[in-house]
């Protein structure tokens, strides 16, 4: 069964209006957008170090901290989506 395509209009908070998807999909999308932003930040910092030659210890330390933050966020995303998915599966079996 195919779900209807979500609308592309967004509210000021970045969430979609008129979306036929579930809140679980919204949760996953929000995590994806957050991780995309963090990956972009890391990429920019890495490019600045590689291209500009800013390989001083403080810049490398900042990049390392952002990378660790990305790892933490990625693990949190995986855990939360997995937990919610399992809860939804349990609820579906009880219906």
C-alpha positions as CSV (number, residue, x, y, z in Angstrom):
1,X,0.0,0.0,0.0
2,X,1.5,3.3,-1.0
3,X,1.1,6.4,1.1
4,X,0.1,9.7,-0.5
5,X,3.0,12.0,-1.3
6,X,3.5,14.6,1.3
7,X,2.9,18.2,0.5
8,X,5.9,20.5,0.2
9,X,4.6,23.5,2.0
10,X,6.3,24.2,5.3
11,X,5.5,26.2,8.3
12,X,7.9,28.6,10.0
13,X,9.3,25.7,12.2
14,X,10.3,23.7,9.1
15,X,7.6,21.1,9.6
16,X,5.3,20.2,6.7
17,X,1.6,21.1,6.7
18,X,-0.9,18.8,5.1
19,X,1.6,15.9,5.3
20,X,-0.2,12.5,5.1
21,X,2.8,10.8,6.8
22,X,3.0,9.7,10.4
23,X,4.7,11.5,13.3
24,X,7.2,8.6,13.1
25,X,8.2,9.8,9.6
26,X,8.4,13.4,10.9
27,X,10.7,12.2,13.7
28,X,12.9,10.5,11.3
29,X,12.9,13.4,8.9
30,X,13.8,15.8,11.7
31,X,16.7,13.6,12.8
32,X,17.9,13.4,9.2
33,X,17.8,17.2,8.8
34,X,19.7,17.7,12.0
35,X,22.3,15.2,11.1
36,X,22.6,16.7,7.6
37,X,23.3,20.1,9.2
38,X,25.9,18.7,11.5
39,X,27.6,16.9,8.6
40,X,27.7,20.1,6.6
41,X,29.3,21.9,9.6
42,X,32.0,19.2,9.8
43,X,32.6,19.3,6.1
44,X,33.0,23.1,6.2
45,X,35.5,22.9,9.1
46,X,37.4,20.1,7.3
47,X,37.6,22.0,4.1
48,X,38.9,25.1,5.9
49,X,41.6,23.0,7.5
50,X,42.5,21.3,4.3
51,X,42.3,24.2,1.9
52,X,43.4,27.1,4.0
53,X,46.2,25.2,5.7
54,X,44.6,26.1,9.1
55,X,46.1,22.9,10.7
56,X,46.8,24.5,14.0
57,X,45.9,22.4,17.1
58,X,42.9,24.5,18.1
59,X,41.2,24.1,14.7
60,X,41.8,20.4,14.7
61,X,40.5,20.1,18.2
62,X,37.3,21.9,17.2
63,X,36.9,19.6,14.3
64,X,37.5,16.6,16.5
65,X,34.8,17.9,19.0
66,X,32.3,18.3,16.2
67,X,33.0,14.8,14.9
68,X,32.4,13.4,18.3
69,X,29.2,15.4,18.6
70,X,28.1,13.9,15.2
71,X,28.8,10.4,16.5
72,X,26.8,11.1,19.7
73,X,23.9,12.6,17.7
74,X,24.0,9.7,15.2
75,X,23.8,7.1,18.0
76,X,21.0,9.1,19.7
77,X,19.1,9.1,16.4
78,X,19.5,5.4,15.9
79,X,18.4,4.6,19.5
80,X,15.4,6.9,19.4
81,X,14.1,5.7,16.0
82,X,14.7,2.1,17.0
83,X,12.9,2.5,20.3
84,X,9.9,4.3,18.8
85,X,9.7,1.8,16.0
86,X,9.7,-1.2,18.4
87,X,7.0,0.5,20.5
88,X,4.8,1.1,17.4
89,X,5.3,-2.5,16.4
90,X,4.2,-3.7,19.8
91,X,1.1,-1.4,19.6
92,X,0.3,-2.7,16.2
93,X,0.3,-6.3,17.4
94,X,-2.1,-5.4,20.2
95,X,-4.8,-4.0,17.9
